[in-house]
């Protein structure tokens, strides 16, 4: 009996780190952190229906020497998990005693949706289509307003980490406004398959003329920002994570924040623009092309069948390009996606 009680107590009081062991804060105040310190916080964003805070994890490395503030933010969409792992693995490599500057890492910006295995926020709106947000707006608008108020102004540079959404898969590709020298450099330092010139304006979604993405909002604030798409939703992909960590280290090397040994990366395919191609009637879709495949004008990219297996329509590439992303869900109604086609630079 004594042995049982002893074993039980060992299990009960084992040194597992509790979420409650980290300080809760309402704002990020870098002045309160000493040089050479690492802090882990719960940053309160909103309250739930029981007047309890809904918080997000924040990891801050403040180096012993002055330097830029680099933001690493993952999962503004709740099903974009690869970026969370990229951050977790990247921060393991940071030596705060060697660090010049500050890293603010947020491995889970949309914590509420992550915990519910959903992409959009609780009101079914897309947070990344709602910037700059509104102080007295709806749920998503207020959450975005707080991101804009509490997080973005603290940053000098930002890597915004995403994946594909449900029913789709992505290559590892970067979106950035390549006319900006700093943004272009950040993009080219990623271990990416494709680098896409893109200004951060939403291509789909509600009220796209009146709103913008987090990347576009950050750039309006003068923060050089890239969006990195790390593959597929709702999974950890080891290859994507490893390559993502290389990209983070390369950016930190370039900024002079810390010196890392990183492998040589292959040049990415450069695209001047991209767009999705959609079905225009319902059916069961086969997509007979692969990610990163160069396709020619007129090449077959989609076959739509009825439930009896009869081909009802075939779709062909309107021009030469590369497959950035593709649909994996065969079931489509009118307007379902086929492929995300990147148009190569001349």
N, C-alpha and C positions, 0 to 999 in steps of 0.2 A: 504493500500500500504506500509506504514511504517513497519507494522507487517511482511508483506511478505519479505521486504528487510532485516529486522532484522533476520528472520529465515533463509533466503538464506545465509546471511553472517556467521551465526553460522555453517551452513553446510559446507560452503566454507573453513572456517578457523578452523574446528574442529581438535582436537589434535591427528590426525592420524599420526603415524610415517612414514615418507617418506624414501624410500630407499636411497635418496640422503643425508639423515642426518648422514649417516655413512661414515667415512673417507675411501678414496681409497688409497691403498698402493700397491707397486710393490714387496715388500718382507716382510716377518715376522721378525721383530727385537724385540726380547723379552727384550733387554736391554733398549729399549725406553719406556717400560711399568713399571710403579712404582709398588712396592709390594702392594698388597691389591686393585689393580685395575681390573675392567672388561672392556674389549674393544671389540667392534664389528666393523669389517672392511669388505670392499670389496677388495679382493686380485686379482689384475689383472693377468690373465694367458696368454691370446693371444688377438689379435685385429681382429675385423670383417672386412667385405669388405668396410666399410665406415670409416676405420681407428679409430673406436671407441673400447674401451676396453671391452673384455668379462671377467667378474669377478666372483668370487665365494665368498660365505659368510664364514667368519671366526669369531668365538667367542673365546676370550682368557680370562681365569681367571688366574690371577697371584697372588698366595697366599702371605700372609704376611711373611711366613716362607719358607725356602728352602725345596726342595723336588723334586721328579721326574716330568718329563713332559709326560703327558698322552695324546695321540692323539685319538680322536673319529672322524672317517671319514665315511660318508655315501654316497652311490649312485655314485660310479664310473661308474655304469651302470644307464642310465637315467630312467629306470622303477622300480628302487629299492627304494621305498618310505618309507617303514616301518622304516628304519634306520634313516631317516630324523626326524621322529617323536620321535624316541628313544632319539636322541640327544636333541631335543627341550624340551622334558620332563625331561631328566636327568639334563640339566644345570639349570633348575628351582630349583633343590635341592642343588646346590652348594652354600655354604656360603664362599665368598672369604676371609672373616675375620678369618675363621677357617681353611682355606685351607693351606696345606703344599705342595708346589710345584705349578705346572702349568697345566692347561687343555687347549689344543688347539682343538676346536671342529669345524668340517667342515660339516654342514648339507646340502650337495649338491655339491660333487666334480665335477660332470659332468653337470654343470648348463645348458649348451647349449642343451644337449639331454633331460634333465628333462623338459625344457620348450617346447620341441617339442614332448613329449610323445613317445620317442624312447629309445631303449636300447643302441645301439651303437653310436659311435661318428659320426660327420657329413660326414665323408668319408666312413662310414659303416664298420669301423674297431672297434675291441673290445679293449678299453683302457687297460683292465686287462689282455691282452695277448701281451702287447707291451713294458713292462719294459725291460731294463732301459730307453728306448726311445732314440732319437737322436736329437742333437742340430740343425742339418740341414736336418732332415728327413721330412717325409710327415706330414700331419696335426695331426694325432693321435700321431705319434712319438714325435713331438715337444711338444704337450700338456703333454704327459707323462714325457718328459725330464724336463719340468718345475715343475711337481709334485715332481720329484726326486730331483730337485735343490732347490725349494722354501719351501717344506713342510717336507718331510721325515727326513732330517738331524736335524730338530728341536726336534725330538721326542726321548723319552727313552722307551716308550711302545706304542702299537697301537692296537686298536680294529677296525677292518675293517668290515663294516656293509653291508650286501647284502640281496637279496631275490632270489626267483626263477625267471625265465624269462617267457615271454609270452607263454601261452599254457602249463604251468607246475605249480605245487604247491610243497611246501617244508614243512617239519617239521621245528621246531626250532632246528637247529643243529650247531655245532661248528667244524671247521676244524683247526687243529694245529699240529705242530711237537711235539708229546707228549714225545719224548725222552729228550726234553729240560725242565728242572724242572720249570722254570718260565712260559713258555708257557703252560705247563700242568696245572699249578695252575690257570692261567687265564681262561683256558678252563673249568675246573671243577667248577669255581665260577659262570659260566653262568647258568641261569635257563633253561637249554636245555633238549630236549628230547633225543638227541643223541650227543655224542662226537666222532669225527672221527680223527684217526691218519693220517695226510696228510702233505706232505712237501711243498705244495704250487706250485707244478709244474702243468701247465695247462694240463688238460686231453683231451681237444678238442680245435679246433681253428686252425688258420693259423700259420705256422712257429713255432709250439710249441717247437721244439728243440732249436730254437735260441732266444726265448723270455721267460719271466717269469711273474708271477703275482705281484701285488703290495706287497702282503704278503711276497713272496719269496724275493723280492728286499729289503724290510725292514729288513728281517732276515739276509740278506747278509751284511747289515749295522750294525748288532749287536742289532737290535731293536726287543725284544720279541713281537710277533704279533700273534693274532688269527683272523680268519674270522668267523663271526657269520651270519648265514642265518636265517633271520626272516620271514619265511613264503612265502607269495605270492606277485606277482608283481603288480604294479600300483594301490595299495590300501593301506589304513591304517587299520590295524587289532589291535583292542584294546588289546586283550590278548597278542599278540606278542610284542606290545609296552611296556606293563606293565612288562612283563618278561624281556625284553631287559633292561629296566631301573634298574631292580633288579641286573642284571649282571654287569652293569656299576658301581653301588654303591658297589657291592661286591668287584670288582677289586680295587676301590678307598680305601675301608676299608683295604684290604690286603696290598696295597702300603703305608698305613699310611697317606694318603692325607687328608681324612676327615672321621669322624665317622658317619655312617648311621645305623639306625635300619632297617634291612631287614628281610623278611620272610624266614623261612627255605625252602631250595629247595630240590626236590627229586633227588636222584642219577640218572644220565643219563645212557642210554645204551651205552656201550663202543664198538666201532668198530675199527678193526685193518686195514681195507681197505674198498674200495667201488668201484662200477663201474655201468655204465648204461647198460641196456639191450635194444636192438633195434629190430624193425621189419625188416624183410629182403624182404618184398614186400609191395606194396601199398594197401590201403583199409581204412575202417572205424573201429576205434579201441575202444573197451571197455577195461577198466582196473579194474577188479573186486577185487582189494585189496585196503586197506586204508593206509594212512600215519601212521607210527610207528607200523604197524602190523608186527609181527614175522611170517615169512612164511617158510615152510619146503621145502626141495628139492623135486621137482616134482609137487609142487602146481601150480595151474592155475594162471597166472598173466596177461594174455592178450588174447583177442578174436578179430580176424580180420575178418571183413565181407566185402562183395562186396556191391554195391549200392542196390542190390535186397534183402539184408538181409541174404544171404547165408554165412555160416561160411567157410572161405577159409583157415584159419590157426589159431591154438591155440598155445600159448606160455606158457612155464612152467619154474619155478625157477630152475636154474642149481645147486643151493646149498642153504642151510639154511641161512637166513639173516633177515634183517629188512628193511622196506620200508622207505627210507629217503625222497624220492621225487617221483612224478609220473606225467605222462602226463595227461592233461585234454582236449587236443584238439583231437577230434576223427579222424580228417582228416590227414592221413599219407601217404607219399610216402616211398619208400625204404629208410631205415635208420632212420625212425622216432623213437623217444624214447618211451619206455614203462614204466619202473621204474628205479629208482636209488637204487641199492641194497647195503646195508651195511652188511659187514661180521663181525659177532660178535667175540670179543676177546675170546680166549680159556679159 
